[in-house]
């Protein structure tokens, strides 16, 4: 993944995220102005509980870091949004569409859909979904065996997850470590739990 940018301009695309080839970018059915797209995206991020938001693009910016609404089309209309959620740095990016406001709207809709998972009572699935949007890798790569009991991976995962869960007084970093260990175990063994 890309290192979290310190500047909003120019676009810092997340490392490892494939780019949409120029000839495959398309118009969307979204009917939104650039100003409304920015406002909606920032509101969705607020509802999500995002902190330290950086909207990275190839757009000229106002003093408050928000892109000017009216400016010429750029060769690269991609948008990347870096933020922190529950102590974990994350990124969402889109360059599928021809216009910047369409890409912002796509990210807004994605966040709304992910929030819907939480609203509809499946917050565990939301946390799992967000593990795919982690912006920075863990500084030290641990084996799942360093976190989970190799004799009882599923049992130790459930116990540690419950203890580390932020809703139960646990810490975000510890919870993320347990989730990462479980994902590594599943990937290595093909197990599902």
C-alpha positions in Angstrom: 0.0 0.0 0.0 1.1 3.6 -0.5 2.5 5.5 2.4 0.0 7.9 3.7 0.6 11.2 1.9 1.3 14.3 3.8 0.0 16.5 1.0 -3.3 16.3 -0.8 -1.9 17.2 -4.1 -0.7 15.6 -6.4 -2.6 12.2 -6.3 -0.9 9.6 -4.2 -2.3 6.3 -5.5 -2.2 3.3 -3.0 0.7 1.0 -3.8 -0.6 -2.4 -4.9 -3.9 -1.1 -6.1 -4.3 -1.7 -9.8 -5.1 1.3 -12.0 -7.9 1.3 -14.5 -6.5 1.6 -18.0 -7.4 4.9 -19.6 -9.3 3.2 -22.4 -11.5 1.3 -19.9 -12.6 4.3 -17.9 -16.3 5.1 -18.4 -19.0 7.5 -17.6 -21.2 6.6 -14.7 -24.9 7.2 -14.1 -24.1 9.4 -11.1 -25.7 12.8 -11.4 -23.5 14.9 -9.1 -21.6 18.2 -9.2 -17.9 18.2 -8.1 -18.8 20.4 -5.0 -21.7 18.0 -4.0 -19.4 15.0 -4.5 -16.8 16.4 -2.1 -19.5 17.3 0.5 -21.1 13.9 0.3 -17.8 12.1 0.6 -16.7 14.0 3.6 -20.1 13.4 5.2 -19.9 9.7 4.6 -16.4 9.6 6.1 -17.7 11.5 9.2 -20.6 9.0 9.6 -18.0 6.2 9.3 -16.0 7.7 12.2 -13.0 8.5 10.0 -10.3 10.7 11.4 -7.3 12.5 9.9 -8.9 12.4 6.4 -6.7 13.2 3.4 -8.5 13.5 0.0 -5.6 13.0 -2.5 -6.1 14.0 -6.1 -4.7 15.9 -9.0 -6.9 18.9 -8.2 -5.9 22.4 -7.2 -6.9 22.9 -3.6 -8.4 25.7 -1.5 -6.7 26.8 1.7 -8.8 24.3 3.6 -7.6 21.4 1.5 -10.8 20.9 -0.4 -10.5 20.8 -4.2 -11.9 23.8 -6.1 -15.2 22.8 -7.7 -14.5 24.3 -11.1 -11.2 23.5 -12.7 -10.1 21.9 -16.0 -10.2 18.2 -16.6 -7.0 16.4 -15.7 -5.4 13.4 -17.4 -5.8 11.5 -14.2 -9.2 11.9 -12.5 -8.5 9.3 -9.8 -9.3 9.9 -6.2 -7.7 8.3 -3.1 -9.0 8.9 0.4 -6.7 8.1 3.3 -8.1 8.1 6.8 -7.8 6.5 10.3 -10.7 4.4 11.6 -10.6 2.8 15.0 -6.8 3.4 15.2 -6.1 1.7 11.9 -5.0 3.7 8.8 -7.0 2.9 5.7 -7.4 4.0 2.1 -10.2 3.8 -0.5 -9.4 4.8 -4.1 -11.3 4.9 -7.4 -10.3 5.8 -11.0 -12.9 3.7 -12.8 -14.8 6.8 -14.1 -13.9 9.6 -16.4 -14.8 12.4 -14.0 -13.4 13.2 -10.6 -16.9 13.7 -9.1 -18.0 10.2 -10.4 -15.0 8.6 -8.6 -15.7 10.5 -5.4 -19.4 9.4 -5.6 -18.3 5.8 -6.1 -16.2 6.0 -2.9 -19.1 7.6 -1.1 -21.5 4.8 -2.2 -18.9 2.2 -1.2 -18.6 3.7 2.3 -22.4 3.9 2.6 -22.7 0.2 1.7 -20.0 -0.8 4.2 -21.8 1.3 6.9 -25.0 -0.5 5.9 -23.4 -3.8 6.9 -23.0 -2.3 10.4 -26.5 -0.8 10.4 -28.0 -4.1 9.5 -26.4 -6.0 12.4 -23.4 -7.6 10.8 -20.6 -5.5 12.2 -18.3 -8.5 12.4 -18.5 -8.6 8.5 -17.8 -4.9 8.4 -14.6 -5.3 10.4 -13.5 -8.1 8.1 -14.3 -6.1 5.0 -12.2 -3.2 6.3 -9.1 -5.4 6.8 -8.8 -5.2 3.0 -8.5 -1.4 3.1 -5.7 -1.1 5.5 -3.4 1.6 4.3 -0.1 0.6 5.9 1.3 -2.9 6.5 2.2 -3.9 10.1 5.7 -2.8 10.8 6.6 -6.4 12.0 5.1 -9.3 10.2 4.1 -11.9 12.7 3.2 -15.4 12.0 -0.3 -16.4 13.0 1.4 -18.9 15.3 2.8 -15.9 17.3 -0.7 -14.8 18.1 -3.0 -17.8 18.0 -2.5 -21.2 19.8 -1.4 -23.6 17.1 -3.1 -26.4 19.0 -6.5 -24.6 18.9 -6.4 -21.8 16.3 -10.2 -21.3 16.1 -10.7 -21.4 19.9 -7.8 -19.1 20.6 -9.0 -16.7 17.8 -12.5 -16.5 19.3 -11.2 -16.0 22.8 -8.5 -13.3 21.9 -10.9 -11.6 19.5 -13.5 -11.2 22.3 -10.9 -9.9 24.7 -9.4 -7.4 22.2 -12.7 -6.2 20.8 -12.9 -2.4 21.2 -16.6 -2.6 22.1 -15.5 -4.7 25.1 -12.8 -2.4 26.3 -10.0 -3.9 24.1 -7.5 -1.9 22.0 -7.8 -1.3 18.3 -4.2 -2.4 17.6 -4.6 -5.6 19.5 -7.9 -6.4 17.8 -6.3 -5.7 14.4 -3.4 -8.1 15.3 -5.8 -10.9 16.2 -7.8 -10.3 13.0 -4.6 -10.3 10.9 -3.4 -13.5 12.5 -6.7 -15.2 11.8 -6.7 -14.1 8.2 -3.1 -15.4 7.8 -4.2 -18.8 9.4 -7.1 -19.0 6.9 -4.9 -18.1 4.0 -2.2 -20.7 4.9 -4.5 -23.5 5.8 -7.6 -22.8 3.6 -9.7 -23.1 6.8 -12.9 -21.2 7.3 -14.4 -20.3 10.6 
